[in-house]
């Protein structure tokens, strides 16, 4: 959507200095774009959620949300990127894509203005998160007593409600995988600890991607996901 929107704007207003920013672009390209925007070389920066959090893009005058943001909290976060000068107020515009989208955007805009944001929901009984933390602890500390580690980890909300039987089964499963070795009340890294640690750094499912390079310079421009390559 960001690329197609940028192409349409360029056709309608070729003199506007604009660029795109999204996760499929290489890190180098994204950082160059961010720096150009900070320096005022760009008038418009069209982005996905890649610029929603944690990236300094300098001064933003106005945010245009293309399509309903689907959440009032997301709308507040995005519009909040504008108006960071002293005494300024953040401002934004939401463009509905059709009647239904516009109605939803109007409701969310009203909720954003009255601070009626969505409740944060935390996934509970998260076995994957518990397994990751056990393996990460072994990677960092080496051999350790099991019970104090589990007591510490179970203070976290996502795994607090796991039963003793579920935790015991999880430890047994990690032992079968070779991620740890258990000797009585103590555990130590197994032969597969390091591999499992790097394979499970993220809870985001892995998706196969293909590099996209400039034919002339061989510069990495970004990546294409498998779904796009198969369907195009």
Helices and strands as residue ranges (DSSP letters): H 2-12, E 18-21, H 27-38, E 44-47, G 49-51, E 63-66, H 72-79, E 92-95, H 99-113, H 127-141, E 144-145, H 146-153, G 157-159, H 164-177, E 180-183, E 186-189, H 193-199, E 209-213, E 220-225, H 226-231
